[in-house]
C-alpha cells in the first residue's frame, strides 16, 4: 500500500509535523536509530501514542518516494480523529438513539472508506476504529469515502473492548456480524446500538465478540461463503435503518 499524499519523510519534516499538531498514524524508524534528533521524534511519538515500527533500511528505501528519508518516515492522518464522546454528543444533539459502527481490524483502506460512506448515508453518528492492526484515515480512505469524512466523525481508540465496556455504561448494546449468528431479520436491532464489523479475513476477534450482546448473520444463498466487509457492513446498517424507520 502507498500513501504518497500523506507520507512525511526526513527528520526535520517529521519533527515539524509533530510540532504543528498533525496527527501521525504510524512512524517507521531505522533500526538502532535513537540518537539526537531521532530521540526527540520518538519522544513526541510516545506523547501522541503514535504506533512506532523499527524497520531495516531496505524497508524504508522501498517505502520512500523521495529517496531522502534520513531514517524516518511518518504516515499522517488525512483528517483529524474525533473522541468517542463527540459521537455520543452528535446523537444527543439530533435527539436520536446512538448508532455507532465499530470496526475490529479493517485493514483495507478502500473498505474503511466505503464503510464510512455508508455509515454517513445510513445516519450513523460515527465510526470507531482501533489504533493497531487497522487502516487509519489515509488519503485513500478519504477519497473512497466520497466526502463522507467531512461529516461522519471517526474515533481511534487504543482498546476496542474497553471502549465497548464504557459505551455499555452509556446504554449501548452491541451486535456483531458472524456467519454463526441468528439471521438479522429475526433480531431486534433498534435502540442505542453499536454494530461491530470484523477483520476482512478473520472476522471479529474473540475478546470483542465476547463483549457483544448479540451475534447476527446475513442470509447467504450462493456458493461462496462470505461478503466483502464493506458490503456486509452496508447490508447490516440498512437493516438497522429499516427497523428504526418501522418502529
N, C-alpha and C positions, 0 to 999 in steps of 0.2 A: 504493500500500500504506500502511496505517496501523498504527502500533504504539503506540496510546494508553497501554496499560498500562505500557509501558517507555520512554515519551518523557519526557525530563527537560528542562525549559525554564527559561531565565533564568541569568544569570551565577552568582549565589550557589548555586543548586541544582546546577548542573553542577560548579562548583568543589568543592562538598561531596561530590558523587558520586565525584569523583576522590580526594579526601582519605580517604574511607571505604573505598577499595579496590575500589569497584564496577567491574566490567568494562564498559568503554564500547566498543561495536562501531563506532559512527560518530559523528562530530562535524560538525555543519553550522554554519558561521560566516559572518556577514555579510561580504561582500567589503570589503576595506580595513580591517576591524576587528581591529587587532592591538595596541592600546594598553592600558595599565593592567591591570585585572583580566583582560581577554581575553588579554593576552600570557601571564599566568600559567597560564591554562587551556590555552593552546596548548603551553606548555612541558610541562605534565602529560600532555597528549595524546601528545606526542612520546616521553615516557618510557614510556608504556604501549603505544606503537606503534599507537595508535588511528588509524583512517582519517579524515582531515580533508578536508572539502569546503567550499570558499569559494563561497557562492551569493548571488544577488540577494535583496533584501528581499522581493520578491513570492513567491519560493520559500519563504522562512521563514514568511511570513504564511500561506501555503497549508498548510504542514505543522503550524502551531501550533494546539494545542487550546485554549490559554488566551488567546491574543492578547497575551501578555506575554513574548515570547521574549527580549527585550533583545539580539537579535543572535546568539543561540546556542541550538541545540537538540542534545541528545545522544540517541542510541539506546543503551540499556544492555542487556546480555545478561540473559536470563531465568534462566539457570543459569551457573555458573562453568565455564570450559573446563578440560579436563584437559591433561596433557602427553602426547606420543606415548609416552614411556617408561612412563606409567601404563597404557596399553593393553596393552603387552607384558607388564607385570608381572601383569596380570589373567590373561592366558593362562598364564603360568608358574604362578601360584597354583592354577589349575584343572588343571594338568598337560596342557594341550591345545596343539596347534599353533596359532600366532596366526592369527586370521581377522579381517581389518580391512576396512572399507569406506571407500574414498577417493572423495570427490565433487569432480569437476572443474568447479566453477562452477554448482552447482544454485542457481538464483535464486528459485524459488517456495518460500516458507516452508511451504506445505502439502505440497509434495513432500519437503522436508527432514524435516519431522515424520513423514511416512508412512514414509520410509526408515529413520529412527531406530527407529520402532516395529517394523518388520520385522526390522531388524538385531538388536534385542533378542530377538525370538521365534526367530530363526534361530541364536542363540548366538554372534553376532559379538562380539568383545571390545572393539569401539569403532569410532567413525566419525571420519574426518579430513576437515576442510574447509579451503579456502584463505581467507586474510584478505580478499582483494579480489574484487570482482565475483561475490559469492556471498551467499546468505542467512546470517544469523547466528542465534543462539539467542534468537529473539524470543518473545513471548507466543503468537503464532500457531503457531510451531513446537512450543512446549511443549504446547499444547492438542492439536494434531494427533498428537503422539507418544503420546497417551493414557497418560501416566505413564512412558513408557519412558526419558525423560531422567533420571529418578531412578536408573536402573540401568545405562544404557548411556552411557559417557563419550564426550564429543566433544572432540577436539583441534583447535585452529585454528592453522594454520601459515602462515608468510609465503611459502614457496616449496614447492609440491607436488612438483616434480621433485627438488629437493634432499632432501626428506623421503623420497621413494622410494629415492634413492641410499643414504641412511642405513639405511633398513629392509632393503635388499638385503644390507647387511653383517651384518644380524641373521638372515639366512637366508630372508627372504621373497621370493617371486616374485609377479609381478603379471599379472593378466588384465584386459583392458578390454573393454567392450561396444561392438561396432560391427557394422553390417549386413554389412560385407565380411569378417567373421571366419569362422573354422571353426565349424560348429554345435556348441553347447555339449555336446551328448550324446556327441560324439566326442572330447572333450578330457578329460585327466586333471586334475581340479580339486581334488585333495587335497593335504595338506601345509600348510606355512606360507604363507598366501596373502593378497594384497591385491586386492580386487575394485574396479575403477575404473569409476565411472559418470559420464558426461559431461553437459554442459550440455543443457537441455531442447531447445534449437533447433540448436545447433552440434555437439553431441556432445563427444567427448574431444578436447582441443587437441593439436596436432601434437607439441609437446615432451613432453607427458605420454604420448602414445601411443608415442613412440619409446622410452620407458623401460619399456614393458610387455613382458613376455616372450611373452605370447600375446594374440591378438585372438579374441574369441568372439562368436557371434551367436545369437539366438533365432529358431527357425523361424517364418516369417510365412506364413500361409495365406490371409489376407484381401486385400481390395482396397486398404486403406491401408497405408502403408509403415513405420509406427513405433508403438511403445508409449509410453505416458506414462513418464517417467523413473523414478518410484517403482514402477510396476508392473514395468518391466524389471528394476530392481534386485531386486525381490522374487523374480521368476522365477529369476534367476541365483543369488541367495543360496540358494534352496532346492534348486537343482541341486547346489551345493556341499555342502549339508546331506545330500542323498541319497547323494552319493558318499562322504562321510565315514562315514555310517552303514553303507554297504555294503563298506567297505574290509576 
